[in-house]
């Protein structure tokens, strides 16, 4: 006898199309024009912050940097869906999430200048430090989510991983753990079509990346990652359902710039592909909607950009005035300082090693 043992279906969600037209039947009831305008402003901030940091890196005033241009909807939409007590675990490209959650801009600039002190965020931000090794943030996120369940905090943990990261063992292990323990994990796949120079087509034979969740018994959905409202809705629904277990959200978007400033995408990526994605720009479609409502004009955009650039410039100035304290090499290692480390610190101070 042969019968069907299992069937699955991955839904695709889009709320606002590339022309700024909204499917009202899918719009969450708590979303109004004021909130859409707020998301728009935060998306613009993310792009302005991105452009400034990229410029600083090219001037030698920042370290290797991972641009986010083109992925603003995925980041701002998911950040907007988080509640006050929710936690996010990033990889190395979630600058927009940090900014949207209220991270001090000078802290972000300090981090990209190479100082670990920039990773120290106010508790209200709810974000963990940047995690560079691909996929390694996923087990952390699953463990943190399990802790929230164990402690009955009611918080969800939102993690971010790229399309390349879904090929890592860490990704599968984290989903399997979260699935078994019904941990309140929302795993957002930021599918920007390229893992450095490896295209999505060579990353996996799976039709979608979302379906990788099925084997772990985890809910999954694919969304238009350039649609801030679709991302918001999917993340909002997943967070509300997180007490019942994890969800994977695949956000289909595009990396309009290089993987990092150590990379040259012109060596492997056709220009025609980049051009084809430009009309799908996540900020452009929201602007079309808001412009049609009279809520955004060329003049208001000019003022918004001027205001944001002033804030960013002030943050850069503050970050560039920062003087690191070498004692942090000793005091930030253990929860208590072992004697051998204290002896080294005392010796360094006695020798006036860093004066």
C-alpha positions as CSV (number, residue, x, y, z in Angstrom):
1,X,0.0,0.0,0.0
2,X,1.2,3.5,-0.8
3,X,-0.5,6.5,0.7
4,X,0.3,10.1,1.5
5,X,2.2,10.4,4.8
6,X,2.5,14.2,4.8
7,X,1.4,17.3,2.8
8,X,2.5,20.9,3.2
9,X,1.8,24.3,1.7
10,X,3.8,27.5,1.9
11,X,1.7,30.6,1.6
12,X,3.0,33.9,0.1
13,X,1.9,37.2,1.5
14,X,1.8,40.7,0.0
15,X,-0.2,43.6,1.4
16,X,1.1,46.6,-0.6
17,X,2.2,46.1,-4.2
18,X,5.0,47.9,-6.0
19,X,2.6,50.7,-7.0
20,X,1.6,51.5,-3.4
21,X,-1.8,49.8,-3.7
22,X,-3.0,48.1,-0.5
23,X,-5.1,45.0,-0.2
24,X,-7.4,46.4,2.6
25,X,-8.6,42.9,3.5
26,X,-5.1,42.0,4.7
27,X,-4.2,45.2,6.4
28,X,-3.9,44.7,10.2
29,X,-6.6,46.7,12.0
30,X,-4.0,48.6,14.2
31,X,-2.3,49.9,11.1
32,X,-3.3,53.4,10.0
33,X,-1.7,56.1,7.9
34,X,0.1,57.6,10.9
35,X,1.8,54.2,11.5
36,X,2.7,53.8,7.8
37,X,4.2,57.3,7.8
38,X,6.2,56.4,10.9
39,X,7.5,53.2,9.2
40,X,8.4,55.3,6.1
41,X,10.4,57.7,8.2
42,X,12.3,54.9,9.9
43,X,13.0,53.3,6.5
44,X,14.4,56.5,5.3
45,X,16.5,56.8,8.4
46,X,17.9,53.3,7.9
47,X,18.9,54.2,4.3
48,X,20.5,57.6,5.4
49,X,22.3,55.8,8.2
50,X,23.5,53.2,5.7
51,X,24.8,55.8,3.2
52,X,26.6,57.7,5.8
53,X,28.3,54.7,7.3
54,X,29.4,53.4,3.9
55,X,30.9,56.8,3.2
56,X,32.8,56.8,6.5
57,X,34.2,53.3,5.7
58,X,35.4,54.5,2.3
59,X,37.1,57.4,4.1
60,X,38.9,55.1,6.6
61,X,36.7,56.3,9.4
62,X,34.8,53.0,9.9
63,X,35.6,49.3,9.7
64,X,34.3,46.8,7.2
65,X,30.6,47.4,6.8
66,X,27.6,45.5,5.6
67,X,25.2,47.8,3.7
68,X,21.4,47.2,4.1
69,X,20.1,49.2,1.1
70,X,17.1,47.5,-0.4
71,X,16.2,45.6,2.7
72,X,14.6,48.4,4.7
73,X,11.1,46.9,4.6
74,X,12.2,43.6,6.0
75,X,13.9,45.3,8.9
76,X,11.5,48.1,9.8
77,X,8.4,46.0,9.3
78,X,9.6,43.3,11.7
79,X,10.9,45.9,14.2
80,X,7.6,47.7,14.2
81,X,5.8,44.4,15.0
82,X,7.9,43.8,18.1
83,X,6.5,44.6,21.5
84,X,8.3,46.4,24.3
85,X,9.5,43.2,26.0
86,X,10.4,41.3,22.8
87,X,14.0,40.6,22.1
88,X,15.9,40.5,18.8
89,X,19.1,38.6,17.8
90,X,20.8,40.0,14.8
91,X,23.5,38.9,12.4
92,X,25.6,41.7,10.9
93,X,23.1,43.7,8.8
94,X,20.3,44.7,11.1
95,X,21.3,48.4,11.6
96,X,17.7,49.3,10.6
97,X,16.3,47.1,13.4
98,X,18.5,48.7,16.0
99,X,17.6,52.2,14.9
100,X,13.9,51.5,14.7
101,X,14.1,50.0,18.3
102,X,15.6,53.2,19.6
103,X,19.3,52.4,19.6
104,X,21.5,55.5,20.1
105,X,22.9,56.4,16.7
106,X,26.3,57.2,18.3
107,X,26.4,53.6,19.6
108,X,25.9,52.2,16.1
109,X,28.6,54.6,14.8
110,X,30.9,53.6,17.7
111,X,30.5,49.9,16.8
112,X,31.3,50.5,13.1
113,X,34.4,52.4,14.3
114,X,35.6,49.1,15.8
115,X,34.8,49.7,19.5
116,X,33.0,47.0,21.4
117,X,31.5,49.6,23.7
118,X,29.2,50.4,20.7
119,X,27.5,47.0,21.3
120,X,26.3,48.1,24.8
121,X,22.6,49.0,24.2
122,X,20.0,50.4,26.6
123,X,17.8,47.5,27.9
124,X,14.8,49.1,26.2
125,X,16.3,48.3,22.7
126,X,16.0,44.6,23.4
127,X,18.8,43.8,21.0
128,X,21.8,41.5,21.4
129,X,25.2,42.5,20.0
130,X,26.1,42.1,16.3
131,X,27.0,38.5,15.5
132,X,29.3,37.9,12.5
133,X,29.8,34.1,12.0
134,X,27.1,33.1,9.5
135,X,24.2,31.2,11.1
136,X,25.8,31.1,14.6
137,X,23.1,33.5,16.0
138,X,20.4,30.9,15.5
139,X,21.2,28.6,18.4
140,X,21.7,31.6,20.6
141,X,18.2,32.8,19.6
142,X,16.6,29.4,20.2
143,X,18.2,29.2,23.6
144,X,17.1,32.7,24.6
145,X,13.6,31.9,23.4
146,X,13.6,28.7,25.5
147,X,14.7,30.9,28.5
148,X,11.7,33.2,27.9
149,X,9.4,30.3,28.0
150,X,11.0,28.8,31.1
151,X,10.8,32.1,32.9
152,X,7.3,32.8,31.6
153,X,8.2,36.3,30.5
154,X,5.7,36.2,27.6
155,X,8.4,37.7,25.3
156,X,9.1,36.5,21.8
157,X,12.6,36.3,20.3
158,X,13.0,37.6,16.8
159,X,16.1,36.4,15.0
160,X,17.5,37.3,11.6
161,X,19.4,35.0,9.2
162,X,20.4,35.4,5.5
163,X,19.6,33.0,2.7
164,X,23.2,31.7,3.0
165,X,22.7,31.2,6.7
166,X,19.9,28.7,6.1
167,X,22.4,26.3,4.7
168,X,24.3,26.2,8.0
169,X,23.8,23.4,10.5
170,X,23.2,26.0,13.1
171,X,20.0,27.0,11.4
172,X,18.5,23.5,11.3
173,X,19.6,22.7,14.8
174,X,18.0,25.8,16.2
175,X,14.7,25.2,14.4
176,X,14.7,21.6,15.5
177,X,15.3,22.6,19.1
178,X,12.7,25.4,19.0
179,X,10.2,23.1,17.3
180,X,10.5,20.4,19.9
181,X,10.3,22.8,22.9
182,X,7.7,25.1,21.3
183,X,10.1,28.0,22.0
184,X,8.7,31.5,21.2
185,X,11.1,32.1,18.3
186,X,10.4,34.1,15.2
187,X,13.1,33.3,12.7
188,X,13.2,35.9,9.9
189,X,15.1,34.8,6.8
190,X,16.3,37.9,5.0
191,X,16.5,36.3,1.6
192,X,18.4,39.0,-0.4
193,X,19.2,36.5,-3.2
194,X,23.0,36.5,-2.6
195,X,25.2,34.9,0.0
196,X,28.3,37.0,-0.8
197,X,28.9,35.6,-4.4
198,X,26.7,32.5,-4.2
199,X,23.3,33.1,-5.7
200,X,20.0,31.9,-4.2
201,X,19.7,29.4,-7.1
202,X,22.9,27.6,-6.0
203,X,22.2,27.8,-2.3
204,X,19.5,25.1,-2.2
205,X,17.3,23.0,-4.4
206,X,14.3,23.9,-2.2
207,X,11.5,25.9,-4.0
208,X,11.3,28.3,-1.0
209,X,13.6,28.8,2.0
210,X,10.5,28.9,4.2
211,X,9.8,25.3,3.6
212,X,13.0,24.3,5.4
213,X,10.9,24.9,8.6
214,X,8.5,22.1,7.7
215,X,10.9,19.2,8.6
216,X,11.2,20.7,12.1
217,X,7.4,20.9,12.6
218,X,7.6,24.7,12.6
219,X,5.1,27.1,11.0
220,X,6.3,29.0,8.0
221,X,5.3,31.7,5.5
222,X,7.0,33.5,2.6
223,X,6.3,37.2,2.2
224,X,7.2,40.1,-0.1
225,X,10.2,41.3,1.8
226,X,10.0,44.7,0.1
227,X,6.5,45.2,1.4
228,X,6.8,46.7,4.9
229,X,3.1,46.0,5.7
230,X,3.4,42.3,4.7
231,X,6.5,41.9,6.8
232,X,4.8,43.7,9.7
233,X,1.7,41.5,9.4
234,X,3.6,38.2,9.2
235,X,5.9,39.2,12.1
236,X,3.0,40.5,14.2
237,X,1.0,37.3,13.7
238,X,4.0,35.1,14.5
239,X,4.8,37.1,17.7
240,X,1.3,36.8,18.9
241,X,1.4,33.1,18.2
242,X,4.8,32.6,19.7
243,X,3.5,31.2,23.0
244,X,2.3,28.2,20.9
245,X,5.7,27.8,19.2
246,X,8.1,29.1,16.6
247,X,7.5,30.5,13.1
248,X,9.8,31.0,10.1
249,X,9.2,34.0,7.9
250,X,11.0,34.2,4.6
251,X,11.3,37.8,3.4
252,X,12.0,37.8,-0.3
253,X,14.1,41.0,-0.9
254,X,17.2,42.0,-2.7
255,X,20.7,43.2,-1.6
256,X,21.1,46.3,-3.8
257,X,24.7,46.9,-2.7
258,X,27.7,44.8,-1.9
259,X,27.8,42.0,0.7
260,X,30.3,44.1,2.7
261,X,32.7,46.8,1.9
262,X,35.3,44.0,1.4
263,X,33.3,42.7,-1.6
264,X,32.8,43.8,-5.2
265,X,29.5,42.5,-6.6
266,X,30.3,43.6,-10.1
267,X,32.6,40.7,-10.3
268,X,29.8,38.1,-10.1
269,X,26.4,39.8,-10.3
270,X,24.9,41.1,-13.6
271,X,23.9,44.7,-13.7
272,X,20.7,43.8,-15.4
273,X,19.6,41.9,-12.3
274,X,20.1,44.9,-10.1
275,X,18.2,47.1,-12.5
276,X,15.3,44.7,-12.5
277,X,14.9,45.1,-8.7
278,X,15.1,48.9,-8.6
279,X,11.3,49.4,-9.4
280,X,10.6,47.1,-6.4
281,X,12.4,49.5,-4.0
282,X,10.7,49.2,-0.6
283,X,10.8,52.9,0.2
284,X,9.6,53.9,-3.2
285,X,6.3,51.9,-2.9
286,X,5.5,53.4,0.5
287,X,6.2,56.8,-0.8
288,X,3.8,56.2,-3.7
289,X,1.0,55.4,-1.2
290,X,1.7,58.3,1.2
291,X,2.1,60.7,-1.7
292,X,-1.3,59.7,-3.0
293,X,-2.7,60.5,0.4
294,X,-0.9,63.9,0.5
295,X,1.1,62.9,3.5
296,X,4.5,63.1,1.8
297,X,5.8,65.7,-0.7
298,X,9.1,66.6,-2.2
299,X,9.4,69.4,0.4
300,X,8.6,67.1,3.3
301,X,11.1,64.6,2.1
302,X,13.8,67.2,1.8
303,X,13.1,68.4,5.4
304,X,13.1,64.8,6.7
305,X,16.4,64.0,5.1
306,X,18.0,67.2,6.4
307,X,16.8,66.5,10.0
308,X,18.0,62.9,9.9
309,X,21.4,63.8,8.4
310,X,21.9,66.3,11.2
311,X,21.2,63.7,13.8
312,X,23.5,61.2,12.1
313,X,26.3,63.8,11.8
314,X,26.0,64.6,15.5
315,X,26.2,60.9,16.3
316,X,29.3,60.6,14.1
317,X,30.9,63.5,15.9
318,X,30.2,62.1,19.3
319,X,31.5,58.6,18.3
320,X,34.7,60.1,16.9
321,X,35.3,61.9,20.2
322,X,35.2,58.5,22.1
323,X,38.3,57.5,24.1
324,X,38.3,53.8,24.9
325,X,39.2,52.6,28.4
326,X,41.8,49.8,28.2
327,X,40.6,48.5,31.6
328,X,37.6,47.0,29.7
329,X,40.0,44.2,28.5
330,X,40.2,43.1,32.1
331,X,36.8,44.0,33.6
332,X,34.5,42.7,30.8
333,X,35.8,39.1,30.5
334,X,34.3,37.3,33.5
335,X,31.4,37.9,35.9
336,X,34.1,38.2,38.5
337,X,37.8,39.0,38.1
338,X,40.1,36.0,38.8
339,X,43.3,36.8,40.7
340,X,45.6,36.2,37.8
341,X,43.7,38.9,35.8
342,X,43.7,41.3,38.7
343,X,47.5,40.9,39.1
344,X,47.9,41.8,35.4
345,X,45.6,44.8,35.7
346,X,47.5,46.0,38.8
347,X,50.8,45.6,37.1
348,X,49.5,47.5,34.0
349,X,48.3,50.4,36.2
350,X,51.6,50.5,38.2
351,X,53.6,50.6,35.0
352,X,51.2,53.4,33.6
353,X,51.0,51.1,30.6
354,X,48.2,53.1,28.8
355,X,48.8,56.6,30.1
